[in-house]
Amino acid sequence: MTETSTSSKRSLPTFIGCFLVMVVLVVIDQWTKVLVLRDLAGGKVITPLPGILQFRYVENTGAAFSVLSGRTLFLSVITALVLCIAIVLLALGKIPGTLNQIAVWLMVTGGAGNLIDRVFRHYVVDFIEVLFTEFAVFNFADCCVTIGAVILILSTIISFVKDMRSSED
């Protein structure tokens, strides 16, 4: 058996496992949004950590920080295309490195959660609001995207530092 077919056989269970984790995280995202719609629609606010964190229902028809507000169809199409490309790249093993793969899976998870909102609600449900600074209201899916982006940046920095050290030797 060649190395390529062996690594392909190893990567399929990993892909399926990551896909299932993604599905669970998307379900958590949608569940939190259903709770918010049920409990916070109508202006109710829950403040579990006064001065730090509150939950408040917001409808976002745009992207991050309400960029492209009202362009739901455009954002839905772009998001769907990017998600398809990322999933194909992950399935084909074209994303090198475990950290990079985890990062992309998290970003796909968040993108999928918000895409579901855009397609079925025509807006994204945001509800997490930090109070100690001026910042956008966000949701669980946004957290997945942000954590994935941070991991990808850190992974890139780590790779760059390793490459620099190995070129010095």
Beta strands, then each sheet from edge to edge (+ up, - down):
strand 1: 45-49
strand 2: 53-60
strand 3: 124-130
sheet 1: 1+ 2- 3+
end
